[in-house]
Amino acid sequence: MKVKIAENLKFYRKQAGLTQEALANMLSGKKSLISNYENGYSTPDIYTLCRLAEIFDVTLDELVEPYEEPETEDK
């Protein structure tokens, strides 16, 4: 199982009309923090995820949205 945090974070940020810098300021961080999250270089901790869900007015489930990877057959 994988989670789509990076993709969802970018989607909800753009939907809210926020720049990376504006969102970083709301989290008391730097623009590079959000860039790293959106590019999958790092993952927000649970406290940051809760704050992001609050900012975007979504549930944690909506923010992390796990999904199953298709199984590949070995031949």
N, C-alpha and C positions, 0 to 999 in steps of 0.2 A: 504494500500500500504506500502510495506517495501522497503528499499534500501539495496543493497549488497556492501556497502562501504568496510566492513572488508574483505570480500572474494576477491573483486576486487583489493584492495590495496595490498594484499599478492600476487595475481597473477601478477600484473604489476611490483611489486618490484622484484619478482623472474625472470620475463621475461627480466627485465633490468639488471639482474645479480648483484643486490645490496643486501648487508646484511642489517639487521635492523639498525645496527650501522651506516653504510655508509649513509643510507637514513636519519636517525636522524641527522647526521652531516650536511647534505644538508639543513635541516630545522632548524638548530641551536638548536637542542633538544637532548634528551637522548634516548638511545636504548629502554628504557621502554615505551617511548611515542609511538613508532611504534608498539611495542608489544601490548600495550593497544588498539590501533586502530584496529589491525589485529584480536584481540580476542573479539572485540566488547564491551570492558569495557568503552571506550570513543569514541567520534566521532570528527573528525577534524572540526575546524571552517571553514567558507567560504574562508578565506584568505589562510589557509593551503591547502584546497581542490584545490584552483586555482594553488598554487605552485606545488602540487603533479601532477596535470594534465599537467602542464608545464614540469616537470621533466620526466614524462612518455610519453610525446608527445601524449596525448589523450585529448578528450573533457571532460568537466565536466559531460556531460550525460553518456559518456562511463565509467567514474570513479564511479559514484553513481548508475547507472543502476537500476532505480526503477522497481519493479515487483509486480504483483497482487498475493495475497495469494488466494489459492482455497477456495471457500466458503464451509463451512460444513453444512450439513443439520441436524437440531435438530429433533430427532424422539422420 
